[in-house]
């Protein structure tokens, strides 16, 4: 088992970093949603946006 881990250490490290990045993105989206901001809209000007009716509550 230890030999397998030492042979694949870089793969394990890269996977752990990618999982951390994905988790950080998801946490950020959840926090934005709880604050009432849209998790998908970042433009600030929704006048011409096709999603203007569904992304912000009135």
C-alpha positions in Angstrom: 0.0 0.0 0.0 2.8 2.4 0.9 4.5 1.6 -2.4 1.4 2.4 -4.3 1.0 5.8 -2.5 4.6 6.7 -3.2 4.3 5.8 -6.8 1.1 7.9 -7.3 1.8 10.8 -4.9 1.6 13.5 -7.6 -1.7 12.2 -8.9 -3.1 12.2 -5.3 -1.9 15.7 -4.7 -3.3 17.1 -7.9 -6.7 15.4 -7.2 -6.7 16.8 -3.7 -6.1 20.3 -5.1 -8.8 20.0 -7.7 -11.3 18.8 -5.1 -10.4 21.7 -2.9 -10.9 24.2 -5.8 -14.3 22.7 -6.7 -15.3 22.7 -3.0 -14.3 26.4 -2.7 -16.4 27.3 -5.8 -19.4 25.5 -4.5 -19.1 27.1 -1.0 -18.8 30.5 -2.7 -21.9 29.9 -4.7 -23.9 28.8 -1.7 -22.8 31.9 0.3 -23.8 34.2 -2.5 -27.2 32.5 -2.7 -27.8 32.9 1.0 -26.9 36.6 0.8 -29.6 37.0 -1.8 -27.2 37.5 -4.7 -27.3 35.4 -7.8 -24.8 32.6 -7.9 -24.7 32.7 -11.7 -25.0 36.4 -12.5 -22.0 38.6 -12.0 -22.6 41.4 -14.4 -24.7 43.7 -12.2 -26.7 45.0 -15.2 -29.5 42.6 -15.9 -31.5 44.9 -18.2 -30.5 43.1 -21.4 -30.0 39.7 -19.8 -32.1 36.7 -20.9 -32.2 35.4 -17.4 -33.4 38.7 -15.7 -36.7 37.2 -14.6 -35.4 34.1 -13.0 -32.1 35.1 -11.4 -33.2 37.9 -9.1 -36.2 38.0 -6.8 -38.3 41.1 -6.9 
